Amino acid sequence: MLAAVAVIAATCSPYAGRIRADHAREFGCQERWVAVSDQGQGRFEATGCGFRSDWVCVERQCRMRDHRSYGVASP
């Protein structure tokens, strides 16, 4: 239940749409495949397009702090 509330709150965040669009553009997929979750204290995580990215938002500005691929086998 609490996780559902967090997801709904993140989608209502003024930053979620911007992060979703930036993540999709950065990794080359459609926004509809990107999920954004609020991690608290201005931190967000976007997942989609085979990548997970960490974002920090301060004073209406969001910056990607880190990103990593997932679901890809490494040699």
Order of alpha helices (4+ residues) and beta strands (2+ residues): alpha-alpha-beta-beta-beta-beta
